[in-house]
Amino acid sequence: MSVHIEVRKNTYYDSVTLMALTQKMAALPGVAEAVVVMATPMNKELLAGVGLLTAEADGAGPDDLIVAIRAESEAACEAALSLFAGAAARKAADKKAAAGFVSLDGAVRQLPDANLAVISVPGEYAAREARAALRNGLNVMLFSDNVSLADEIELKTTAHEQGLLVMGPDCGTAIVNGVALCFANAVRRGNIGIVGASGTGTQEITVHIDRFGGGVSQVLGTGGRDLSAAVGGIMMLDCLAALTVDEATDVIVLVSKPPAPAVADKIVAVLKTCPKPVVVCFLGGQAGAEGAYFAATLEEAAKAAVALAKGETPQPPSCSHEKLATMAAVARAKLAPEQKGIRGLFCGGTLCEEAARLTAEDRHIFLDLGDDAYTKGKPHPMIEPSLRLPYILEAARDPAVAVILLDVVLGYGAHPDPAGVTAPAVVEAKAIARAAGRHLEIIAYVCGTDADPQGKADQESKLAAAGATLAKSNVRGAYLAAAIVSGEV
């Protein structure tokens, strides 16, 4: 066994780059462990857990980079190091070719008209950089997670007092003046503005607005904790106020998991005086109140917003129950008597939440594989979909599983070919079940548009060719899964 551990002083790479690089190195033949991380306390704990924390690495500071490799041979170790060296050289060349800034203050001096800073640094440093941005009069999109609740409250309170926005922390999706930021989809512009406390929930609404013929003016994120009792919905209310006076926005959509009751009441009170029509989708939360159209699902919210944007009255949600019943009956007839469970394996947390609520029974298991519990020291599955593959195969081996429910999320920042990575596992999973004398239904929903870098139609064709059943929306996939195992639509 060959082990190589080195510390590179004052060498910084963002977490997304390091996670993707780690995965590529770990996938090389003969490499047992590969970890490339900044020397933060959490990352040192990760290294200690896999037996790769040396005294030198333990003494490294948070501005230092640690490269740790354990391989079956010296040649395999050298191959991993060579891959890292090549990536580091390309990164250095890109940085040299691009116009770079050594500090936020320097960037502001050279870009005096800028009014938004996107911050993606380790959580322990994110609040400091956000404060600097606010001092310079910049709105903030805080992509970083692991920011303390106290820091979030302080930052948002300061921003509110200055008439600025702090979108986040852990804000993954925004579209500002037609520019998609972080995880966002390529959708047409229009007159519908969105405020989202959930990333993939916001993405789902934007792609369906595009599908139904509408377009978006602005998409503003708040971070998942904004509607908690502690934060009080500061940014959702401020973003709502911003869209209320935005001349390009005629209809507003609010999306979140259920807010704290007092926060929900505060938001509803404001909606009663909002001069623009508002669609509210608080999953599993408030069913209706004066002053807004309350949608039960993400797809319904998008459809209602498009209707309102056209000056029409939103119609009750429609779903072809007859078609669903027929599809479900065909699949159900192939199942063994013990196959009664659904296994939901999701990249998107809000998509997982919506599907789980629609199929809520104890025998079903839904996993949000993008949750911090699954991504510690690893990239998000939207960036590296191969992380989900073992869960798909594990579910296929479970004799109680009848349906595997998957989301495939496209857009800027996502993997360039998530369906291409997932399709072989779909084929293998169905083969595992078939060899055991069972039928396994795999339902996949692609959240995206044909204008996305990955192309929705291309991604769907790869999944269909592998044997997956395609759903038009996340909610329809969940309805179909529930119908297959229950016999009811």
Buried (B, 14 or more C-beta within 10 A) or exposed (E): EBBBBBBBEEBBBBBBBBBBBBBBBBEBEBBBBBBBBBBBEBBBEBBEEBEBBBEEBEEBEBEBBBBBBBBEEEEBBBBBBEBBEEBBEEBEEEEEEEEEEEEBEEBBEEEEEBEBBBBBBBBBBBBEBBBBBBEBEBBBBBBBBEBEEEBBBBBBBBBBEBEBBBBBBBBBBBBBEEEBBBBBBBBBBBBBBBBBBBBBBBBBBBBBBBBBEBBBBBBBBBBBBBBBEEBBBBBBBBBBBBBBEBEBBBBBBBBBBBBBEEBBEBBBEBBEEBEBBBBBBBBBBBEEBEBBBBBBBBBBBBBBBBBBBEEEEBEEBEBEEEEBBEBBEEBBEEBBEEBBBBBBBBBBBBBBBBBBBBBEEEEBBBBBBBEEEBBEBBBBBBBBBBBBBEBBEBBBEBEEBBBBBBBBBBBBBBBEBBBBBBBEBBBBBBEBBEEEEBBBBBBBBBBBBBBBBBBBEBBBBBBBEBBBBBBBBBBBBBBBBBBBBBEEB
